[in-house]
Amino acid sequence: PYTIITFPFLFAVMFGDCGHGAVLLGFALIMIINEKAFGAQKGGNEIWITFFSGRYLILLMGIFSIYTGFIYNDCFSKSFNIFGSSWHVRAMFHNGSWNKHVIENNLLLQLDPAVPGVFSGNPYPFGIDPVRNITLSTLHIPT
């Protein structure tokens, strides 16, 4: 009984993506809605029988993946920005902390929350702030 909830949740933590979760959810809903027709068919291959037997587990996997996809701001491995960021780079230029020379000669730059206008003071409403996508500490490090 514990794996019925923990497996879909851990699956979603690994594969948290709104688009992927929507595909899983759609596939599971098709199997659930047409349950009697699919169940009446005799024969079939083993993989289909396995998927059909786990249709409710696949439904939970899709729901959890959509949820964690919104937390990760991820849809088919593309980040989306729903609420805007709480951080603003422009204030670093207006303050004089950054200029063209600093940008060209530094590989690593940090936003200073003490500079007025850099951090709005409001937490991101839901999920991960999109400004994290431009950092080196993201899960998707460009090659």
Number of C-alpha atoms within 10 A of each C-alpha: 5 6 10 12 13 12 14 20 21 15 16 24 16 11 20 28 27 27 18 21 27 19 13 21 23 15 16 23 17 13 22 16 10 11 13 10 10 16 12 8 8 7 8 9 8 9 9 12 14 10 15 18 13 13 21 17 18 22 22 22 29 31 20 25 29 26 20 23 26 20 16 21 23 21 18 12 16 10 15 13 12 13 12 13 18 17 22 15 15 11 18 19 11 13 13 8 12 17 12 8 8 12 11 8 8 8 7 9 10 9 15 15 14 8 13 12 18 18 18 13 10 9 12 15 12 12 15 17 20 20 14 13 15 11 14 11 9 10 9 11 10 7 3
